[in-house]
Amino acid sequence: MRITDTADLWYKNAVIYCVDLETYLDSDGDGIGDLPGLTQRIDYLADVGVSCLWLMPFYPSPRRDNGYDISDMFGVDPRYGDHGDFVELVRVAHDRGIRVIVDLVINHTSDQHPWFRRSRASKDSPYRDFYVWRSDTPPDTSEEAMFPGQEDGIWTYDEKTEEWYLHHFLHTQPDLNTANPQVREAITKTMGFWLQLGVDGFRVDAVPFAINQTTLTGADQHEFVEPHDYLRTLRDFLQRRSSGTSSAMILGEVNLPHQDQLAFFGGEDGDQLTMQFDFTVNQKTFLSFAREDARPLAEALSERPQNLSVETQYANFLRNHDELTLDLLSAQERDEVLDTFAPEEDMRFAGRGLRRRLPAMFDGDPRRIKMAYSLLFSLPGTPVLFYGEEIGMGENLEVPGREAVRTPMQWSQDKNGGFSSARPSKLARKVVKGPFGPEHVNAAQARRDPDSLLHHVGRLARRYRDCPELGWGELTILDQPHHEVLAHRMTSGDQSMVLIHNLSPKSLVVPLTLHDEEKGTELIDLLQDGACAVDAEQATEVTLEGYGYRWLRVKRPGDPRLL
Ligand code: GLC
């Protein structure tokens, strides 16, 4: 029997919330957010309905890539606090029923990491083989650099030993040689360490790069190893170390089409990543938003592989901490989204994405923003929020690069949006200005306004959590005549819901026929008052306002649930 046969697969209907500590809440007035600051806001997060916190890297780091360049995987950057503060955060979160996952960077370290310092010191160093070196001049790899403009290739020449080392990201982020068993062991040791401190899983960074065998075999000293074995090792380790009743999860960043993602779940065996972000659905959602046409999204959802192993799950998101990448769309589709939502060059990133947050892309239209979050929570899978989304924060384009969306959390109208008492010039990042600034958008004000996005997201999160068919169920796209509308049904056992979203500003009437439903069945509106009878023969007509949305539970006669 597999361990997970008896495990609580809690992540299958969790509400995940991603926090950048740096910009969340500064408890000691130094301008930098910290662990005690976040701990003070756990009750706020519990109120929003969050059930799992994802902490972006908080490890010691020279911060050339927002902490994704780690110099000590076991440490806590003293700017954020110490291990005591970390354990206290985990304790308080667990007390409120919130699990905690942390970023695990398996593809690279900082060039300041002791492994790399030793590796570059000499060709005979025992750490030489922790990284990927080549002695011959590399070909032009400018197309492969993840940060074009900052790097012109993926190999950098190192004077000391006169060889080149591999880095898919910045040259200050050398790629680990993940084919090396010692590296694998060092990574599992890191997982063991944080699990012991109480974490419930990991968000694994840049997974396809970490098992990129082409580059590994390109460096002649490496023998071929089955790349996916590495992920199996991580998963096995995780299962051995997390208790049988509440299994820890690994949520991988695999920005690939659905069919290619399958191998990262471990196909039918499901023995690799437990979760993956669905980048296809994300990008097609934005194409659908741009066109006000639900068909691209409906197609992406329909072609998403179903019948995966029960332990696996997709994570849905609208925005994350990076650029909103559109690299899985065709060039023409990408241009459509960019032209619609990022008309100015300054709003774009590396020709492939946007450095904006969603409310600004929608010109602050509250109906459209609320519809988008309703859609997010209604999709099959687990929703992931990026901090500040729940109150409708915008970006600050004056902040360079991807950091434009990583500005201080807006708690109140006070100085620095209530994020910090430091002088504004000391802040980790500049606060948003203009219509999305803290005078207009902040958590304190949103709490007092029953119509706020914050209350809407809270309602959606609670509804999502008590509708297991959304996280666990099977999807059917329902036929109806409007291309502006996505109507889908989620079913798990005898529980079923119908979810309808109007992506356009036009008001529409959606006829729905639910075949095979017995007499007396009703559709109960879960977000507002109302119900309508279902007739197996005749279509039920549901009216949607512009950007309207409905969550309708199929209630059969005798259904005992509290609705
Ligand atoms: C992932 C992270 C991103 C980071 C990169 C390199 O894509 O999400 O922020 O820059 O990996 O670590």
Boltz pocket constraint, residues with backbone or C-beta under 6 A from the ligand:
constraints:
  - pocket:
      binder: B
      contacts: [[A, 65], [A, 68], [A, 69], [A, 105], [A, 169], [A, 205], [A, 206], [A, 253], [A, 321], [A, 322]]
      max_distance: 6.0
